[in-house]
């Protein structure tokens, strides 16, 4: 697949995920077994996702920095989810989410590398 087309798909994915984190942080916190205090952080992560998605879609000729921003955001998500596994009654939900973030990170990294190498 063309890296720029993949980036565009990742942009839309970011916006959808970000809206979920922004609109339903309490439900997401419950699913992940997090305290209500974490809803502000989840909203912030949602804004980060939306910003990356909009950046990708608004820069169709040069989405590379925005895709790398997604990779950086993925690292933050992985660290947060790794910490959430500790003493969490919903380890299954966190593990499921972590596996999905790891898969998305792989796609993001491949896309970013292709764009950076002008292979896209």
C-alpha positions, 0 to 999 in steps of 0.5 A: 500500500502507498504510504501516503494513503496509509497515512491518510487512513491513520489520520482518520483512525486518529480522529476516531480514536481521539473522539472516543477518548475525548467524549467517553473517558469515563467509560474507557477508564472503567473498561481499563480499570482506571480511577475516575482521576484518569479521565483528564489524562484520557481526554488529553490523549484524545486531543493528542490523537485528534491533533495528529489526525488533523495534522496528517489530513491537512498535510497530504503532501508531507504527513511524515512529521505527523505520522512520527507524532503518532509513533511518539503518542503510541510510546506514551500509550504503551508506557501508560498501559504498562503502568496500568497493568500493575495491581489492576483487576481488569488486566485482561482489558488492559492487555487487550488494549495494549496488544492493539496499541502495539499493533497500531505502533507497528503500522505507524512505524512502518508508515513513518519509515516509508514516508521518511525514506520517500518510499511512499 
